[in-house]
C-alpha cells in the first residue's frame, strides 16, 4: 500500500506521521513544492520582529528526521501538476508519475495578490512561507525601510504590523472590511484599533487597496485575500464546498473515495452552527491532518469540528475569540443575546489587570454561542474555557457555576468569565 | 420578612447581597463574630510576604458600604450563642435575641490546634483572619524570627512557607500525611517537594507534630486540622453530613426548613463522584452563598456541585488540580487510567517553559475524572479547561479535539492538554 501526501507543512506531515503509527508497513511519500517542511508558519512574524533569530528555529522536523526516524520519504521542491485518480497516479511538474493507493491533499492556502497592481515589485512581500520571511528580513536589514503598509487586518496582518513597528518603522494597516480579525464584531475592532493606536500603528478600515503604488510606503506586506489551494483537487474532480475549500466528510475523505484532504485547503464543520466553515488555522491543520492520515492508513476516526478559536497578541495584549460574535449569530439566523463586561485578571491587590469578556448566548435556550476575551493576562486560558463549553453545548446556567481555579497570583475569586455569565443570564 | 446571616466573610456576604437583589424589601442582618468583614482570606499569605502592604487592601467592602448601598445591617464583634428555631430566634452571646424568618449559616471553618501542646504561646500563629495576619506581620517586624516551622502542607501551609521564606526565614514544613495539598497524588507531592527544596524550604511528610516545643523554631504557623464550624448548627438540630460539615440539599437548605447554609461550614456534591465532599474554598463559598441567599429570599436556584479545582503558587510555579487523582479515583471504586506528560507552555522559540499535565480517565468509558497541571505559565487556564470538561462529563475522545487557542506568544500548536489526552486515549 502506498500513501502519497501532497503538502509538507502542518496538515501534510501530521497525516504522514499518524499514518505511519497506524500502519508500520505503509509506503509513505510526502511531496512539498517549497524548499522547507514542517515549519511553524505562525512564527513568521516573530522572525520579522527579530525575537526568533534564525529561520531554522521555526523548523520542527527535517526531511532527514522523517526519513530516518519515521521511514517517510519527503521530497521538497516537488510540485504536483495533476492527480489522475483513474490510474491512482499523481503527475509531478517534471513529468514523473507517482502511484498511490491512498492520497492526502494538504495543499494549504495562499495569500492572493489578485487585483493589486504592482505586487511584483521587490519591496512587496507576502508572509506565508519561511522563504517569504527570509526575504523580508533581509530587506529590512539591507534597505532600512522607514514606512510600511500592511494590506489586511486579519491575524497575520496585525502580527506583521506589530513586528514591523517594533523594528522602528511607521506602520499603516489597510483593511477592506469594517472589521478586523475576520470577525464581525465592532467592539473587538474598536479595542484592536485602540491598542494599535496606542502603539503608533494606524488602522484604516473600509479601504480597498487597488495598487501598491498608491501606498506611501517603502515596504508593503500583503496579508489579505487568503484563499484555499483547491485547483489540484478541483481539476481531479473533487467536490469543492460552498466556502470555496475542499469538502470532506467527518473522516476527512473527499468526494472521491481514497482521496483525503486536511488543513488550510479544506472546510470543516462549525461546532456551533453545524454548517461548513473555512477557518484556516494551524491547530485545525494539525488535527485534521492526523485524522486524514489515520483514516488513509485504515483507521476510522472522525473530526468533531471547529469552534473557530483564535488568539492574537498585539503589543502584549491578547485578543481572543471563539464561536460566533453577536452579529455573526444573527447572520446565522439565531436569536442571540450578548454581554460585555470588564473584570480583572487577578485581585486588584495582586496586580490584576483589566480583562474584557464578551459572551454570546441563544436567547431562548441560554446555550452559549461564542465569546471574546481581551487582556494582557490569562486571556488564552479564558477563551479556552469558553471553547470547551462550546464543544459540549453548555448553557449559561451551567457555565456560570464552573468550578474555576482561584488563588490571588492567578485569578480573582469571581473570574471575569463567571461575572459575564451571571450578567448575561439575566438577559435570557 | 427578616433574613439573618451568621458570618460576614465570603459566603455570608454573598448570601446577603444576593438576597437583597432578589427582594428589595427584605430586612437583612449579618452577624460577624470578628472585627472585620468581607476580606479576601486567600490574600493573607501575601500580607505576610509583604506584597500586600496594608490589611485594608484585602477588604472588599466595609460594613458602612453594606449599610448605605445595600440597606444591609452588618454587626461585627457579634457572636451567636445559639439558634432557637422553634421561636425563629438567634441568641447572641450578650443575651440579645434576634428574630428571623429565614436564616443563613455561613459560620466558616477554623484551624484547630487540638492536640498540639504549646499552641497558646506568643510565637505560634494561625493564618485564618485579618487579625491573625496583622499579629503575625507585627511579630515578624518586631521580633525578627530566623527559623520558622509551618505545620500542615495544605494550600495555606505552603503559601505561608513561601511567604516566610521570601522574608528571609529558614522554613520547615511538617505534614502528617504522605501527600501535600490534601491530594493523594505522589507525583504532585514530588513536584511540590522539588520546588520547595529548590527554594530552600524543607518538607517533612509523615510527621505528626504533637508539641510546638518539639520544633526548632522561633515562629510557628499552624495550618493543619482545618475543620468546619458546625457546632451552632448541630446544637440547633441541623443534620451534619458524613464529611463532618453541614449537610444541605442542592438549594443549600439544611435539614431544617428555612435554615440555609453556605461556604466552608457546608459539604457540597462532588461533580465527578456524585457524593458529598467537604472542599472548603473561597470560590465555592461565594457561589453557595449566592445560592443560599437567593433561595432564602424566595428564589429557586440550585448548586451544581464542585470539581475541587484549586491552584497554588509556590515560588512562581503553579500547582493546579481538579477532579480526582488516580489514587482518589481508585479509592472511589472507579477503574481509572492516568497519564502524565511534560509539554511546553508555548513554542520553544517563543520562550515556552515546561508544563506538566496529568489526566485521569475512566478506563471503560474514557470519561475524564480529573487532572493536574504544573508550570510557570498558563497553568490556571489549562486546569480550568479540564474543570469545564468535568462539568460536562466530557470523554477523552471529545477532549482531545478541543479547539484551543494557538498563537506562539500564548500556546504551542499542540497544547499539552491535547497531547496528554491523545496519550491517555491509547490506554483506554
Contacts between the chains, C-beta under 8 A, distances in Angstrom:
chain1	res1	chain2	res2	distance
A	10	B	413	7.2
A	40	B	347	6.1
A	40	B	349	7.2
A	40	B	408	7.2
A	40	B	413	6.9
A	42	B	406	7.1
A	42	B	407	6.3
A	42	B	408	5.9
A	42	B	413	7.2
A	43	B	347	6.5
A	43	B	349	5.9
A	43	B	350	7.1
A	43	B	408	5.3
A	46	B	349	7.1
A	46	B	350	6.4
A	46	B	408	6.1
A	51	B	350	7.2
A	52	B	349	5.0
A	52	B	350	7.6
A	57	B	348	7.8
A	57	B	349	4.4
A	58	B	349	6.2
A	155	B	407	7.7
A	271	B	403	7.1
A	281	B	406	6.9
A	282	B	406	5.8
A	282	B	413	4.9
A	283	B	403	6.8
A	283	B	404	6.7
A	283	B	406	4.5
A	283	B	413	5.8
A	283	B	414	8.0
A	284	B	403	7.3
A	286	B	413	5.7
A	286	B	414	6.4
A	287	B	401	6.4
A	303	B	401	7.0
A	304	B	398	6.7
A	304	B	401	4.3
A	305	B	403	7.9
A	306	B	403	5.1
A	307	B	403	4.1
A	308	B	403	7.2
A	309	B	403	4.5
A	309	B	404	6.2
A	309	B	405	4.9
A	310	B	405	6.1
A	310	B	406	7.6
A	310	B	407	7.4
A	311	B	405	3.9
A	311	B	406	7.2
A	311	B	407	4.8
A	311	B	410	5.4
A	311	B	411	7.8
A	312	B	407	5.8
A	313	B	407	6.3
A	313	B	409	4.1
A	313	B	410	6.8
A	318	B	409	7.6
A	318	B	410	6.4
A	320	B	405	5.5
A	322	B	403	7.1
A	322	B	405	7.4
A	347	B	40	6.1
A	347	B	43	6.5
A	348	B	57	7.8
A	349	B	40	7.3
A	349	B	43	5.9
A	349	B	46	7.1
A	349	B	52	5.0
A	349	B	57	4.4
A	349	B	58	6.2
A	350	B	43	7.2
A	350	B	46	6.5
A	350	B	51	7.2
A	350	B	52	7.6
A	378	B	380	6.5
A	378	B	381	6.0
A	379	B	410	7.6
A	380	B	378	6.5
A	380	B	381	5.8
A	380	B	405	5.1
A	380	B	407	7.9
A	380	B	410	3.9
A	380	B	411	5.7
A	381	B	378	6.0
A	381	B	380	5.8
A	381	B	381	1.3
A	381	B	382	6.5
A	381	B	384	5.9
A	381	B	385	7.3
A	382	B	381	6.5
A	382	B	384	7.7
A	383	B	405	5.1
A	384	B	381	5.9
A	384	B	382	7.7
A	384	B	384	7.5
A	384	B	385	4.9
A	384	B	402	7.4
A	384	B	404	4.9
A	384	B	405	5.8
A	385	B	381	7.3
A	385	B	384	4.9
A	385	B	385	5.9
A	385	B	387	8.0
A	385	B	388	5.1
A	387	B	385	8.0
A	387	B	402	6.2
A	387	B	403	5.3
A	387	B	404	6.1
A	387	B	405	7.1
A	388	B	385	5.1
A	388	B	388	4.1
A	388	B	389	5.7
A	388	B	392	7.8
A	388	B	394	7.6
A	388	B	402	5.6
A	389	B	388	5.7
A	389	B	392	7.5
A	390	B	403	7.8
A	391	B	394	7.6
A	391	B	398	6.4
A	391	B	401	7.6
A	391	B	402	5.7
A	391	B	403	7.0
A	392	B	388	7.8
A	392	B	389	7.5
A	392	B	392	3.6
A	392	B	394	5.9
A	392	B	398	7.3
A	394	B	388	7.6
A	394	B	391	7.6
A	394	B	392	5.9
A	398	B	304	6.7
A	398	B	391	6.4
A	398	B	392	7.3
A	401	B	287	6.4
A	401	B	303	7.0
A	401	B	304	4.3
A	401	B	391	7.6
A	402	B	384	7.4
A	402	B	387	6.2
A	402	B	388	5.6
A	402	B	391	5.7
A	403	B	271	7.1
A	403	B	283	6.8
A	403	B	284	7.4
A	403	B	305	7.9
A	403	B	306	5.1
A	403	B	307	4.1
A	403	B	308	7.2
A	403	B	309	4.5
A	403	B	322	7.1
A	403	B	387	5.2
A	403	B	390	7.9
A	403	B	391	7.0
A	404	B	283	6.8
A	404	B	309	6.2
A	404	B	384	4.9
A	404	B	387	6.1
A	405	B	309	4.9
A	405	B	310	6.2
A	405	B	311	3.9
A	405	B	320	5.5
A	405	B	322	7.4
A	405	B	380	5.1
A	405	B	383	5.1
A	405	B	384	5.8
A	405	B	387	7.1
A	406	B	42	7.1
A	406	B	281	7.0
A	406	B	282	5.8
A	406	B	283	4.5
A	406	B	310	7.6
A	406	B	311	7.2
A	407	B	42	6.3
A	407	B	155	7.7
A	407	B	310	7.4
A	407	B	311	4.8
A	407	B	312	5.8
A	407	B	313	6.3
A	407	B	380	8.0
A	408	B	40	7.2
A	408	B	42	5.9
A	408	B	43	5.3
A	408	B	46	6.0
A	409	B	313	4.1
A	409	B	318	7.6
A	410	B	311	5.5
A	410	B	313	6.8
A	410	B	318	6.4
A	410	B	379	7.6
A	410	B	380	4.0
A	411	B	311	7.8
A	411	B	380	5.7
A	413	B	10	7.3
A	413	B	40	6.9
A	413	B	42	7.3
A	413	B	282	5.0
A	413	B	283	5.8
A	413	B	286	5.7
A	414	B	286	6.5
